[in-house]
Every structure is written in structure tokens, then in C-alpha cells.
Amino acid sequence: MPNTIDLESQLGQFIGTEHYCFNPLYPWMKYTDGVAYFAEHAGCHWFLDILGTELAAHVRRNPFMAITMSVKDSIANIVVTDGNDNNIWSRKEIYTDCPAGNWKFFLTDKVLMLTSEY
């Protein structure tokens, strides 16, 4: 698993997507190549599962969402806002092996993407 600096550098190379991925457990949400890379290399497929199941109820009222997963000491805090710092949803995971850092994403038009892919 890459360290935080390496993963940030690798994710910065994604500026769009060639393919949209999806999980049949939550078919309403697609995600980009960059998000798939993050999930694979950070060991965070669980993150996609949480967003895919927990945000479905919020997507109609909030077509744009800014998502931050802050990881410190193996604890992940996930905060979802409307992009204007109005909280929509949040959750705390008491253990993750995801590298420490602030990982940011956008969910718009039912597509989850890295901020560099917006």
C-alpha cells in the first residue's frame, strides 16, 4: 500500500476518466477511474460501499456533494456537504488501514470522482 505522499501524487494524475465503474449493489452511483484507483490502492472499497448505500437517500435533494474522508491514527471521519459547508451526512469508522490524510471527492450527477477529475 502506498504512503500518503505517493498516493496523493498518483491521484493527482487523474484528470478525467476513460471508464465509469459501478457496483451492482448500488447501481445508482457510478465512479471514475481515479476513484477506482484510490479504492484499490488505499484499500478502501468499503468507502465506496458506504457511500453507495448511505448517500442514495440524499442524492435527489443534493445533486452535488463534496465528500472528505479524513484519516488519522487509523480512524476515518467521512463528512459530506453540499459544497458550501452545509453538512448533509457524516460517519466515523473506528478502524481503517487507508493512508492518513484528507481525501476529497465530489459526487455530482450520480458520479463519484476525485476533485481533479471534476
N, CA, C and O atoms as CSV, one atom per row, in Angstrom:
chain,resi,resn,atom,element,x,y,z
A,1,MET,N,N,0.849,-1.167,0.000
A,1,MET,CA,C,0.000,0.000,0.000
A,1,MET,C,C,0.904,1.241,0.000
A,1,MET,O,O,1.857,1.311,0.776
A,2,PRO,N,N,0.608,2.224,-0.869
A,2,PRO,CA,C,1.451,3.417,-0.923
A,2,PRO,C,C,1.263,4.292,0.318
A,2,PRO,O,O,0.235,4.232,0.992
A,3,ASN,N,N,2.279,5.103,0.599
A,3,ASN,CA,C,2.123,6.057,1.696
A,3,ASN,C,C,1.313,7.252,1.209
A,3,ASN,O,O,0.978,7.339,0.027
A,4,THR,N,N,1.003,8.162,2.104
A,4,THR,CA,C,0.135,9.302,1.786
A,4,THR,C,C,0.687,10.144,0.641
A,4,THR,O,O,-0.041,10.482,-0.292
A,5,ILE,N,N,1.953,10.476,0.713
A,5,ILE,CA,C,2.549,11.350,-0.314
A,5,ILE,C,C,2.520,10.679,-1.679
A,5,ILE,O,O,2.172,11.316,-2.673
A,6,ASP,N,N,2.881,9.406,-1.739
A,6,ASP,CA,C,2.856,8.691,-3.014
A,6,ASP,C,C,1.440,8.591,-3.575
A,6,ASP,O,O,1.225,8.795,-4.769
A,7,LEU,N,N,0.484,8.279,-2.714
A,7,LEU,CA,C,-0.898,8.148,-3.175
A,7,LEU,C,C,-1.438,9.491,-3.655
A,7,LEU,O,O,-2.106,9.545,-4.688
A,8,GLU,N,N,-1.168,10.564,-2.937
A,8,GLU,CA,C,-1.597,11.898,-3.383
A,8,GLU,C,C,-1.015,12.219,-4.751
A,8,GLU,O,O,-1.716,12.740,-5.619
A,9,SER,N,N,0.260,11.912,-4.949
A,9,SER,CA,C,0.920,12.163,-6.228
A,9,SER,C,C,0.280,11.348,-7.350
A,9,SER,O,O,0.032,11.868,-8.438
A,10,GLN,N,N,0.016,10.084,-7.085
A,10,GLN,CA,C,-0.596,9.218,-8.091
A,10,GLN,C,C,-2.007,9.677,-8.434
A,10,GLN,O,O,-2.394,9.666,-9.602
A,11,LEU,N,N,-2.777,10.080,-7.431
A,11,LEU,CA,C,-4.155,10.524,-7.680
A,11,LEU,C,C,-4.193,11.834,-8.459
A,11,LEU,O,O,-5.132,12.076,-9.217
A,12,GLY,N,N,-3.184,12.678,-8.279
A,12,GLY,CA,C,-3.126,13.946,-8.993
A,12,GLY,C,C,-3.002,13.795,-10.494
A,12,GLY,O,O,-3.212,14.758,-11.231
A,13,GLN,N,N,-2.663,12.603,-10.962
A,13,GLN,CA,C,-2.527,12.364,-12.393
A,13,GLN,C,C,-3.865,12.094,-13.080
A,13,GLN,O,O,-3.931,12.051,-14.309
A,14,PHE,N,N,-4.919,11.913,-12.306
A,14,PHE,CA,C,-6.242,11.653,-12.886
A,14,PHE,C,C,-6.941,12.982,-13.146
A,14,PHE,O,O,-7.196,13.755,-12.222
A,15,ILE,N,N,-7.248,13.237,-14.422
A,15,ILE,CA,C,-7.911,14.496,-14.794
A,15,ILE,C,C,-9.072,14.209,-15.745
A,15,ILE,O,O,-9.194,14.848,-16.790
A,16,GLY,N,N,-9.873,13.303,-15.402
A,16,GLY,CA,C,-10.977,12.858,-16.245
A,16,GLY,C,C,-11.037,11.346,-16.112
A,16,GLY,O,O,-10.328,10.759,-15.295
A,17,THR,N,N,-11.863,10.734,-16.896
A,17,THR,CA,C,-11.955,9.278,-16.818
A,17,THR,C,C,-12.180,8.698,-18.197
A,17,THR,O,O,-12.764,9.345,-19.066
A,18,GLU,N,N,-11.726,7.504,-18.389
A,18,GLU,CA,C,-11.980,6.787,-19.633
A,18,GLU,C,C,-13.137,5.815,-19.481
A,18,GLU,O,O,-13.808,5.475,-20.455
A,19,HIS,N,N,-13.367,5.368,-18.242
A,19,HIS,CA,C,-14.423,4.394,-17.975
A,19,HIS,C,C,-15.161,4.768,-16.694
A,19,HIS,O,O,-14.582,5.345,-15.773
A,20,TYR,N,N,-16.412,4.438,-16.653
A,20,TYR,CA,C,-17.169,4.555,-15.412
A,20,TYR,C,C,-17.359,3.161,-14.848
A,20,TYR,O,O,-17.728,2.231,-15.566
A,21,CYS,N,N,-17.109,3.027,-13.579
A,21,CYS,CA,C,-17.269,1.761,-12.886
A,21,CYS,C,C,-18.552,1.826,-12.065
A,21,CYS,O,O,-19.044,2.913,-11.761
A,22,PHE,N,N,-19.082,0.684,-11.713
A,22,PHE,CA,C,-20.222,0.660,-10.804
A,22,PHE,C,C,-20.245,-0.671,-10.079
A,22,PHE,O,O,-19.615,-1.645,-10.491
A,23,ASN,N,N,-20.980,-0.682,-9.002
A,23,ASN,CA,C,-21.161,-1.887,-8.213
A,23,ASN,C,C,-22.639,-2.257,-8.298
A,23,ASN,O,O,-23.487,-1.398,-8.055
A,24,PRO,N,N,-22.976,-3.487,-8.629
A,24,PRO,CA,C,-24.384,-3.861,-8.751
A,24,PRO,C,C,-25.167,-3.757,-7.444
A,24,PRO,O,O,-26.398,-3.783,-7.463
A,25,LEU,N,N,-24.477,-3.639,-6.312
A,25,LEU,CA,C,-25.181,-3.471,-5.039
A,25,LEU,C,C,-25.763,-2.067,-4.885
A,25,LEU,O,O,-26.725,-1.872,-4.142
A,26,TYR,N,N,-25.192,-1.100,-5.574
A,26,TYR,CA,C,-25.710,0.270,-5.566
A,26,TYR,C,C,-25.593,0.839,-6.983
A,26,TYR,O,O,-24.718,1.658,-7.264
A,27,PRO,N,N,-26.494,0.389,-7.878
A,27,PRO,CA,C,-26.394,0.753,-9.296
A,27,PRO,C,C,-26.685,2.220,-9.591
A,27,PRO,O,O,-26.442,2.676,-10.708
A,28,TRP,N,N,-27.193,2.960,-8.631
A,28,TRP,CA,C,-27.491,4.377,-8.871
A,28,TRP,C,C,-26.221,5.206,-8.991
A,28,TRP,O,O,-26.261,6.290,-9.573
A,29,MET,N,N,-25.091,4.735,-8.461
A,29,MET,CA,C,-23.867,5.518,-8.428
A,29,MET,C,C,-22.781,4.886,-9.296
A,29,MET,O,O,-22.501,3.691,-9.200
A,30,LYS,N,N,-22.180,5.718,-10.146
A,30,LYS,CA,C,-21.005,5.299,-10.912
A,30,LYS,C,C,-19.796,5.998,-10.304
A,30,LYS,O,O,-19.946,6.978,-9.574
A,31,TYR,N,N,-18.615,5.505,-10.598
A,31,TYR,CA,C,-17.403,6.176,-10.147
A,31,TYR,C,C,-16.334,6.083,-11.228
A,31,TYR,O,O,-16.376,5.218,-12.103
A,32,THR,N,N,-15.384,6.996,-11.142
A,32,THR,CA,C,-14.378,7.172,-12.178
A,32,THR,C,C,-13.173,6.258,-11.980
A,32,THR,O,O,-13.044,5.565,-10.971
A,33,ASP,N,N,-12.299,6.285,-12.979
A,33,ASP,CA,C,-11.046,5.531,-12.903
A,33,ASP,C,C,-10.223,5.948,-11.689
A,33,ASP,O,O,-9.628,5.100,-11.025
A,34,GLY,N,N,-10.183,7.243,-11.394
A,34,GLY,CA,C,-9.409,7.738,-10.260
A,34,GLY,C,C,-9.937,7.223,-8.938
A,34,GLY,O,O,-9.157,6.871,-8.054
A,35,VAL,N,N,-11.245,7.174,-8.793
A,35,VAL,CA,C,-11.848,6.652,-7.566
A,35,VAL,C,C,-11.580,5.151,-7.466
A,35,VAL,O,O,-11.291,4.650,-6.379
A,36,ALA,N,N,-11.670,4.440,-8.565
A,36,ALA,CA,C,-11.369,3.008,-8.558
A,36,ALA,C,C,-9.908,2.778,-8.159
A,36,ALA,O,O,-9.608,1.850,-7.407
A,37,TYR,N,N,-9.005,3.617,-8.659
A,37,TYR,CA,C,-7.590,3.522,-8.302
A,37,TYR,C,C,-7.402,3.769,-6.805
A,37,TYR,O,O,-6.675,3.037,-6.133
A,38,PHE,N,N,-8.063,4.807,-6.291
A,38,PHE,CA,C,-7.985,5.103,-4.862
A,38,PHE,C,C,-8.471,3.917,-4.032
A,38,PHE,O,O,-7.796,3.494,-3.093
A,39,ALA,N,N,-9.633,3.386,-4.376
A,39,ALA,CA,C,-10.202,2.264,-3.608
A,39,ALA,C,C,-9.258,1.065,-3.605
A,39,ALA,O,O,-9.082,0.411,-2.577
A,40,GLU,N,N,-8.657,0.782,-4.744
A,40,GLU,CA,C,-7.763,-0.367,-4.854
A,40,GLU,C,C,-6.456,-0.148,-4.094
A,40,GLU,O,O,-6.020,-1.017,-3.338
A,41,HIS,N,N,-5.838,1.009,-4.295
A,41,HIS,CA,C,-4.507,1.243,-3.735
A,41,HIS,C,C,-4.527,1.725,-2.284
A,41,HIS,O,O,-3.518,1.611,-1.587
A,42,ALA,N,N,-5.637,2.251,-1.826
A,42,ALA,CA,C,-5.756,2.666,-0.423
A,42,ALA,C,C,-6.479,1.614,0.409
A,42,ALA,O,O,-6.632,1.772,1.620
A,43,GLY,N,N,-6.920,0.548,-0.238
A,43,GLY,CA,C,-7.648,-0.492,0.482
A,43,GLY,C,C,-8.986,0.001,0.993
A,43,GLY,O,O,-9.386,-0.311,2.114
A,44,CYS,N,N,-9.683,0.779,0.160
A,44,CYS,CA,C,-10.912,1.459,0.618
A,44,CYS,C,C,-12.151,1.120,-0.196
A,44,CYS,O,O,-12.973,2.000,-0.454
A,45,HIS,N,N,-12.303,-0.112,-0.598
A,45,HIS,CA,C,-13.563,-0.471,-1.264
A,45,HIS,C,C,-14.732,-0.302,-0.299
A,45,HIS,O,O,-15.855,-0.032,-0.724
A,46,TRP,N,N,-14.476,-0.458,0.979
A,46,TRP,CA,C,-15.516,-0.246,1.989
A,46,TRP,C,C,-16.061,1.184,1.927
A,46,TRP,O,O,-17.244,1.408,2.181
A,47,PHE,N,N,-15.210,2.141,1.592
A,47,PHE,CA,C,-15.615,3.543,1.477
A,47,PHE,C,C,-16.666,3.703,0.379
A,47,PHE,O,O,-17.666,4.396,0.566
A,48,LEU,N,N,-16.436,3.062,-0.761
A,48,LEU,CA,C,-17.414,3.116,-1.853
A,48,LEU,C,C,-18.723,2.460,-1.443
A,48,LEU,O,O,-19.800,2.960,-1.767
A,49,ASP,N,N,-18.632,1.339,-0.728
A,49,ASP,CA,C,-19.840,0.650,-0.270
A,49,ASP,C,C,-20.659,1.537,0.665
A,49,ASP,O,O,-21.885,1.594,0.562
A,50,ILE,N,N,-19.981,2.222,1.569
A,50,ILE,CA,C,-20.687,3.113,2.493
A,50,ILE,C,C,-21.371,4.240,1.728
A,50,ILE,O,O,-22.551,4.511,1.947
A,51,LEU,N,N,-20.641,4.894,0.835
A,51,LEU,CA,C,-21.242,5.996,0.078
A,51,LEU,C,C,-22.393,5.496,-0.796
A,51,LEU,O,O,-23.443,6.132,-0.879
A,52,GLY,N,N,-22.186,4.361,-1.438
A,52,GLY,CA,C,-23.213,3.822,-2.326
A,52,GLY,C,C,-24.496,3.444,-1.617
A,52,GLY,O,O,-25.575,3.522,-2.204
A,53,THR,N,N,-24.395,3.037,-0.370
A,53,THR,CA,C,-25.599,2.646,0.361
A,53,THR,C,C,-26.172,3.790,1.203
A,53,THR,O,O,-27.391,3.899,1.338
A,54,GLU,N,N,-25.330,4.626,1.760
A,54,GLU,CA,C,-25.797,5.664,2.684
A,54,GLU,C,C,-26.230,6.958,1.995
A,54,GLU,O,O,-27.074,7.677,2.530
A,55,LEU,N,N,-25.677,7.273,0.827
A,55,LEU,CA,C,-25.999,8.555,0.195
A,55,LEU,C,C,-27.168,8.490,-0.781
A,55,LEU,O,O,-27.629,9.524,-1.262
A,56,ALA,N,N,-27.643,7.306,-1.072
A,56,ALA,CA,C,-28.753,7.172,-2.020
A,56,ALA,C,C,-29.958,8.005,-1.598
A,56,ALA,O,O,-30.638,8.579,-2.448
A,57,ALA,N,N,-30.226,8.076,-0.320
A,57,ALA,CA,C,-31.383,8.833,0.177
A,57,ALA,C,C,-31.179,10.342,0.061
A,57,ALA,O,O,-32.151,11.094,0.138
A,58,HIS,N,N,-29.957,10.796,-0.120
A,58,HIS,CA,C,-29.668,12.232,-0.142
A,58,HIS,C,C,-29.453,12.798,-1.542
A,58,HIS,O,O,-29.465,14.016,-1.720
A,59,VAL,N,N,-29.261,11.949,-2.521
A,59,VAL,CA,C,-28.846,12.413,-3.841
A,59,VAL,C,C,-29.933,13.216,-4.565
A,59,VAL,O,O,-29.603,14.111,-5.343
A,60,ARG,N,N,-31.179,12.932,-4.340
A,60,ARG,CA,C,-32.245,13.671,-5.024
A,60,ARG,C,C,-32.296,15.129,-4.561
A,60,ARG,O,O,-32.459,16.038,-5.375
A,61,ARG,N,N,-32.157,15.346,-3.258
A,61,ARG,CA,C,-32.185,16.713,-2.721
A,61,ARG,C,C,-30.861,17.446,-2.895
A,61,ARG,O,O,-30.812,18.675,-2.843
A,62,ASN,N,N,-29.791,16.688,-3.102
A,62,ASN,CA,C,-28.451,17.269,-3.183
A,62,ASN,C,C,-27.724,16.711,-4.398
A,62,ASN,O,O,-26.955,15.759,-4.263
A,63,PRO,N,N,-27.946,17.276,-5.581
A,63,PRO,CA,C,-27.322,16.723,-6.787
A,63,PRO,C,C,-25.804,16.912,-6.833
A,63,PRO,O,O,-25.124,16.268,-7.632
A,64,PHE,N,N,-25.270,17.794,-5.979
A,64,PHE,CA,C,-23.819,17.970,-5.858
A,64,PHE,C,C,-23.437,17.788,-4.396
A,64,PHE,O,O,-24.039,18.394,-3.509
A,65,MET,N,N,-22.431,16.950,-4.149
A,65,MET,CA,C,-21.943,16.743,-2.788
A,65,MET,C,C,-20.422,16.760,-2.788
A,65,MET,O,O,-19.780,16.195,-3.674
A,66,ALA,N,N,-19.858,17.414,-1.786
A,66,ALA,CA,C,-18.417,17.395,-1.549
A,66,ALA,C,C,-18.170,16.435,-0.394
A,66,ALA,O,O,-18.800,16.540,0.658
A,67,ILE,N,N,-17.266,15.514,-0.594
A,67,ILE,CA,C,-17.021,14.447,0.382
A,67,ILE,C,C,-15.564,14.502,0.812
A,67,ILE,O,O,-14.659,14.542,-0.022
A,68,THR,N,N,-15.350,14.502,2.111
A,68,THR,CA,C,-13.994,14.450,2.653
A,68,THR,C,C,-13.903,13.278,3.607
A,68,THR,O,O,-14.731,13.115,4.504
A,69,MET,N,N,-12.876,12.461,3.396
A,69,MET,CA,C,-12.566,11.406,4.344
A,69,MET,C,C,-11.225,11.772,4.974
A,69,MET,O,O,-10.186,11.745,4.314
A,70,SER,N,N,-11.264,12.113,6.251
A,70,SER,CA,C,-10.058,12.452,6.997
A,70,SER,C,C,-9.629,11.227,7.790
A,70,SER,O,O,-10.398,10.692,8.590
A,71,VAL,N,N,-8.398,10.788,7.562
A,71,VAL,CA,C,-7.888,9.602,8.236
A,71,VAL,C,C,-6.697,9.994,9.101
A,71,VAL,O,O,-5.728,10.593,8.637
A,72,LYS,N,N,-6.807,9.635,10.367
A,72,LYS,CA,C,-5.720,9.874,11.320
A,72,LYS,C,C,-5.759,8.759,12.361
A,72,LYS,O,O,-6.823,8.423,12.881
A,73,ASP,N,N,-4.602,8.194,12.660
A,73,ASP,CA,C,-4.497,7.121,13.655
A,73,ASP,C,C,-5.464,5.970,13.366
A,73,ASP,O,O,-6.067,5.411,14.283
A,74,SER,N,N,-5.605,5.629,12.104
A,74,SER,CA,C,-6.455,4.520,11.637
A,74,SER,C,C,-7.945,4.752,11.855
A,74,SER,O,O,-8.732,3.808,11.778
A,75,ILE,N,N,-8.344,5.993,12.126
A,75,ILE,CA,C,-9.755,6.348,12.272
A,75,ILE,C,C,-10.145,7.237,11.095
A,75,ILE,O,O,-9.450,8.202,10.775
A,76,ALA,N,N,-11.253,6.904,10.460
A,76,ALA,CA,C,-11.730,7.671,9.311
A,76,ALA,C,C,-12.995,8.437,9.673
A,76,ALA,O,O,-13.962,7.864,10.174
A,77,ASN,N,N,-12.973,9.729,9.415
A,77,ASN,CA,C,-14.157,10.570,9.560
A,77,ASN,C,C,-14.592,10.990,8.164
A,77,ASN,O,O,-13.839,11.636,7.435
A,78,ILE,N,N,-15.805,10.620,7.803
A,78,ILE,CA,C,-16.341,10.942,6.489
A,78,ILE,C,C,-17.386,12.029,6.676
A,78,ILE,O,O,-18.331,11.866,7.447
A,79,VAL,N,N,-17.212,13.137,5.967
A,79,VAL,CA,C,-18.145,14.259,6.052
A,79,VAL,C,C,-18.597,14.605,4.638
A,79,VAL,O,O,-17.780,14.753,3.729
A,80,VAL,N,N,-19.897,14.729,4.470
A,80,VAL,CA,C,-20.485,15.082,3.183
A,80,VAL,C,C,-21.197,16.419,3.343
A,80,VAL,O,O,-22.033,16.586,4.231
A,81,THR,N,N,-20.856,17.378,2.468
A,81,THR,CA,C,-21.510,18.685,2.479
A,81,THR,C,C,-22.097,18.970,1.107
A,81,THR,O,O,-21.899,18.217,0.154
A,82,ASP,N,N,-22.819,20.071,1.034
A,82,ASP,CA,C,-23.379,20.499,-0.246
A,82,ASP,C,C,-22.382,21.312,-1.067
A,82,ASP,O,O,-22.748,21.867,-2.103
A,83,GLY,N,N,-21.157,21.389,-0.631
A,83,GLY,CA,C,-20.133,22.187,-1.302
A,83,GLY,C,C,-20.021,23.585,-0.738
A,83,GLY,O,O,-19.072,24.308,-1.041
A,84,ASN,N,N,-20.988,23.975,0.085
A,84,ASN,CA,C,-20.997,25.287,0.735
A,84,ASN,C,C,-20.922,25.132,2.252
A,84,ASN,O,O,-21.426,25.975,2.995
A,85,ASP,N,N,-20.305,24.073,2.694
A,85,ASP,CA,C,-20.095,23.786,4.120
A,85,ASP,C,C,-21.375,23.530,4.899
A,85,ASP,O,O,-21.372,23.633,6.125
A,86,ASN,N,N,-22.466,23.201,4.221
A,86,ASN,CA,C,-23.692,22.778,4.903
A,86,ASN,C,C,-23.664,21.251,4.968
A,86,ASN,O,O,-23.705,20.581,3.936
A,87,ASN,N,N,-23.593,20.708,6.173
A,87,ASN,CA,C,-23.485,19.261,6.349
A,87,ASN,C,C,-24.730,18.540,5.865
A,87,ASN,O,O,-25.859,18.952,6.130
A,88,ILE,N,N,-24.491,17.449,5.146
A,88,ILE,CA,C,-25.563,16.578,4.670
A,88,ILE,C,C,-25.562,15.277,5.456
A,88,ILE,O,O,-26.615,14.764,5.836
A,89,TRP,N,N,-24.357,14.745,5.696
A,89,TRP,CA,C,-24.234,13.425,6.301
A,89,TRP,C,C,-22.808,13.265,6.813
A,89,TRP,O,O,-21.881,13.876,6.281
A,90,SER,N,N,-22.635,12.445,7.843
A,90,SER,CA,C,-21.281,12.144,8.319
A,90,SER,C,C,-21.271,10.776,8.986
A,90,SER,O,O,-22.304,10.240,9.389
A,91,ARG,N,N,-20.068,10.238,9.086
A,91,ARG,CA,C,-19.910,8.922,9.699
A,91,ARG,C,C,-18.464,8.763,10.149
A,91,ARG,O,O,-17.546,9.308,9.536
A,92,LYS,N,N,-18.275,8.018,11.215
A,92,LYS,CA,C,-16.939,7.737,11.741
A,92,LYS,C,C,-16.701,6.240,11.676
A,92,LYS,O,O,-17.538,5.451,12.115
A,93,GLU,N,N,-15.561,5.849,11.129
A,93,GLU,CA,C,-15.149,4.449,11.084
A,93,GLU,C,C,-13.982,4.294,12.043
A,93,GLU,O,O,-12.980,4.999,11.929
A,94,ILE,N,N,-14.109,3.389,12.972
A,94,ILE,CA,C,-13.114,3.310,14.034
A,94,ILE,C,C,-11.838,2.569,13.637
A,94,ILE,O,O,-10.868,2.568,14.395
A,95,TYR,N,N,-11.823,1.942,12.463
A,95,TYR,CA,C,-10.573,1.355,12.004
A,95,TYR,C,C,-10.523,1.352,10.488
A,95,TYR,O,O,-11.477,0.955,9.819
A,96,THR,N,N,-9.401,1.797,9.963
A,96,THR,CA,C,-9.104,1.653,8.544
A,96,THR,C,C,-7.604,1.559,8.372
A,96,THR,O,O,-6.843,2.098,9.175
A,97,ASP,N,N,-7.182,0.876,7.328
A,97,ASP,CA,C,-5.760,0.868,7.009
A,97,ASP,C,C,-5.472,1.809,5.836
A,97,ASP,O,O,-4.386,1.770,5.256
A,98,CYS,N,N,-6.432,2.639,5.497
A,98,CYS,CA,C,-6.238,3.677,4.490
A,98,CYS,C,C,-5.130,4.615,4.969
A,98,CYS,O,O,-5.064,4.925,6.159
A,99,PRO,N,N,-4.270,5.068,4.076
A,99,PRO,CA,C,-3.228,6.010,4.484
A,99,PRO,C,C,-3.822,7.277,5.105
A,99,PRO,O,O,-4.893,7.736,4.710
A,100,ALA,N,N,-3.108,7.827,6.078
A,100,ALA,CA,C,-3.547,9.065,6.733
A,100,ALA,C,C,-3.624,10.197,5.705
A,100,ALA,O,O,-2.872,10.222,4.730
A,101,GLY,N,N,-4.536,11.119,5.941
A,101,GLY,CA,C,-4.665,12.271,5.059
A,101,GLY,C,C,-6.109,12.710,4.934
A,101,GLY,O,O,-7.017,12.118,5.518
A,102,ASN,N,N,-6.296,13.763,4.158
A,102,ASN,CA,C,-7.629,14.267,3.839
A,102,ASN,C,C,-7.901,13.942,2.379
A,102,ASN,O,O,-7.316,14.545,1.479
A,103,TRP,N,N,-8.773,13.004,2.156
A,103,TRP,CA,C,-9.087,12.530,0.811
A,103,TRP,C,C,-10.407,13.165,0.377
A,103,TRP,O,O,-11.427,13.006,1.047
A,104,LYS,N,N,-10.384,13.881,-0.741
A,104,LYS,CA,C,-11.550,14.666,-1.161
A,104,LYS,C,C,-12.112,14.162,-2.482
A,104,LYS,O,O,-11.387,13.773,-3.397
A,105,PHE,N,N,-13.442,14.188,-2.538
A,105,PHE,CA,C,-14.175,13.682,-3.690
A,105,PHE,C,C,-15.383,14.581,-3.943
A,105,PHE,O,O,-15.814,15.328,-3.064
A,106,PHE,N,N,-15.915,14.497,-5.152
A,106,PHE,CA,C,-17.191,15.120,-5.488
A,106,PHE,C,C,-18.134,14.026,-5.966
A,106,PHE,O,O,-17.717,13.064,-6.611
A,107,LEU,N,N,-19.400,14.188,-5.640
A,107,LEU,CA,C,-20.455,13.327,-6.169
A,107,LEU,C,C,-21.445,14.248,-6.858
A,107,LEU,O,O,-22.159,15.009,-6.206
A,108,THR,N,N,-21.481,14.174,-8.164
A,108,THR,CA,C,-22.391,15.015,-8.929
A,108,THR,C,C,-22.977,14.209,-10.076
A,108,THR,O,O,-22.286,13.398,-10.693
A,109,ASP,N,N,-24.229,14.433,-10.352
A,109,ASP,CA,C,-24.944,13.671,-11.386
A,109,ASP,C,C,-24.755,12.167,-11.191
A,109,ASP,O,O,-24.639,11.406,-12.151
A,110,LYS,N,N,-24.726,11.763,-9.916
A,110,LYS,CA,C,-24.613,10.355,-9.511
A,110,LYS,C,C,-23.284,9.718,-9.928
A,110,LYS,O,O,-23.192,8.500,-10.079
A,111,VAL,N,N,-22.252,10.556,-10.112
A,111,VAL,CA,C,-20.918,10.073,-10.438
A,111,VAL,C,C,-19.959,10.539,-9.343
A,111,VAL,O,O,-19.836,11.737,-9.090
A,112,LEU,N,N,-19.284,9.593,-8.697
A,112,LEU,CA,C,-18.278,9.893,-7.699
A,112,LEU,C,C,-16.942,10.056,-8.400
A,112,LEU,O,O,-16.547,9.211,-9.204
A,113,MET,N,N,-16.235,11.162,-8.089
A,113,MET,CA,C,-14.965,11.444,-8.756
A,113,MET,C,C,-13.980,12.096,-7.810
A,113,MET,O,O,-14.363,12.671,-6.791
A,114,LEU,N,N,-12.717,12.002,-8.154
A,114,LEU,CA,C,-11.696,12.772,-7.464
A,114,LEU,C,C,-11.913,14.242,-7.800
A,114,LEU,O,O,-12.483,14.556,-8.845
A,115,THR,N,N,-11.476,15.134,-6.945
A,115,THR,CA,C,-11.654,16.560,-7.247
A,115,THR,C,C,-10.896,16.955,-8.516
A,115,THR,O,O,-11.325,17.861,-9.230
A,116,SER,N,N,-9.788,16.297,-8.804
A,116,SER,CA,C,-9.026,16.601,-10.019
A,116,SER,C,C,-9.730,16.127,-11.291
A,116,SER,O,O,-9.350,16.518,-12.394
A,117,GLU,N,N,-10.743,15.295,-11.138
A,117,GLU,CA,C,-11.487,14.791,-12.297
A,117,GLU,C,C,-12.737,15.608,-12.593
A,117,GLU,O,O,-13.445,15.323,-13.560
A,118,TYR,N,N,-13.015,16.606,-11.785
A,118,TYR,CA,C,-14.229,17.419,-11.941
A,118,TYR,C,C,-14.102,18.353,-13.123
A,118,TYR,O,O,-15.026,19.115,-13.410
